[in-house]
């Protein structure tokens, strides 16, 4: 008969994962912007694996033989798929993009076949050898086609060779679990590269997957030691929480990072916003005070931007702004700051231009980078900007916190006078493209 | 190593790592106020370590049992202190909860000493009732009701000589309060359901413990649940933080940081919806002389001015109207009120007096209005948006020219 105490003891851990999965599903529904897809499906397959494992509750008898075999296969294969899904996680993959990249799928086929063979308890060597040969062949071909490096291919081939050895000496269980452990090690390797460095979410996921990989490796040896099997069982029970924990933590860290970034940057162009510029400016002023070097502030205002926006719509206006930002960025040097003040006003902060000549060179480079016609969706727009410049400590001797404001103010005035000059020049020769909007 | 200790090794290690991880999370992100949670998990970890003390060390198991009982009360206390917001719990809450924890700790300690002296149990219960009543003036009524009922039940159990039930019911009450409190403090989020479920299971574990001990069939079952739900609580807690941050990010993406108004993207979404609904009104507002304020008084003063103007404009709107800031000193209102009174109200609002010592003390603005479907027959969707915006803009600029006339 089925043992009630045993089933009751198993119930909590069997229910935990579906519960976590349900939570993650609702989270996915409510926050589609979170990159939860691969994580969710991986956990779903872990859940399936556990379900396969639960068939062990059924009384052992000949009539259930096939069900056992299928359940065992599900247990093995689902873990393999979960590992591959975790390995394929990328932050940028939100809803689009393949669940598993093509080269993953291709290389997974022999692995899958290998695990399925063990799932059905096939005790003949040659089908396993066939899988190993196919696996090695596929690894060679993917490496040759440049989809993955040779380092990856050689690691994979080494794994297959060990599996070959294990099967050759008749350790079928060892071979299958070795392959699963390798799949999880692969997931560890990929997650390590795909999640941001030095985040604790990554650390938690890596811990979890490493423990998983090691327990799979030890599994074959533990089968005959009941005392350790209970510990292994407890590890397995915690494992899913830990994985879930790592997933949520890593999502949380991404969100916190995004919020921090959004608070200090302009959404459209990705440039620093005024708040970050204020910080950078006071830092730069402090630095130039201490070292006696000079600091230059350029204020750039795009000409006739409002007209472009009103005539062609905001989406085109947004494109013009991004393009202007990209062009100006190209003349910056290490340590310079380009910020968007708002609307069509940009600021460049540079401490590289110490002499008048250097400043003139920089200004010329900036002008020639920015003032080029821009063709977009059939229109050719003249993109030009008026530039005003101020220098510390040449232009202002102010003290204290007002220096930054004074510098911007001076640059603004100069920018306006240069704009007026451009206007005056343009009204004499009304042939430029920009004039058609006036 | 004893089997119990061996079986608990994975949990103990996991809790240790989790404590360290949460501590690092807190250190790195100062704005996530999770101190009480980290404390709860840390005490859970310490309680887990008690399993590694061999039975009968050094002379009896009593001190270990007492420590475990007190740890349970402290964990509940830490969970109850969580107030759902991203800040420190109020001082008053800390006092009230600590005060009420004293009789519970006293009770479980007496129970831990295997004392059968009923008088001491009764004394704790009466002390508990006094503490609960004293809290009536300091804290929520729910708390007092839970504590009151709990202590009455405790007295009942003592009279029945069921001392275990008395001790465990007293402990469970804190978890129950933590569950109720968290439910109230958090908004309708997924994380709330998760954490409240977890805390309720935790409370229930205490309530059923005296019964489970008497029924060996369910002991493993209860132990497994007990082991798991600690981790479930941590997952739930991360879920709460994640949802909070994620909603915050979404809000940031669709709103202007300075004024908290909708930004252009959100305005366009609402505008499209308004056009689909049949009729709407677009009002453009452009402040005059804003640049002068920014230049003469600094951009902090300019920011204050924008905030003040946005508040005044917002006070004129109906609940379904959208006020957006779409750039420097430009505001947009999308209204579905259906009559033209709003535009009139907006026009009447200017010149607007502000608290800023701006030049002239008042803010002038130009207002341009366009109506759907009257002003753009035959158009719909984004085409209508563009046409209406251009029209309203043109009307606003026409006004601007008139406004500028007298100064020429």
Interface residues (C-beta under 8 A of the other chain):
Chain A: X4 X5 X8 X9 X11 X12 X13 X16 X19 X20 X23 X26 X27 X30 X31 X33 X34 X200 X203 X204 X207 X227 X230 X231 X234 X235 X237 X238 X241 X242 X244 X245 X248 X249 X251 X252 X253 X255 X256 X258 X259 X262 X263 X267 X274 X310 X313 X314 X342 X343 X405 X409 X412
Chain B: X3 X6 X7 X8 X9 X10 X11 X14 X17 X18 X21 X24 X25 X28 X29 X32 X190 X194 X217 X218 X220 X221 X224 X225 X227 X228 X231 X232 X234 X235 X238 X239 X241 X242 X243 X245 X246 X248 X249 X250 X252 X253 X257 X264 X295 X298 X299 X327 X328 X386 X389 X390 X393
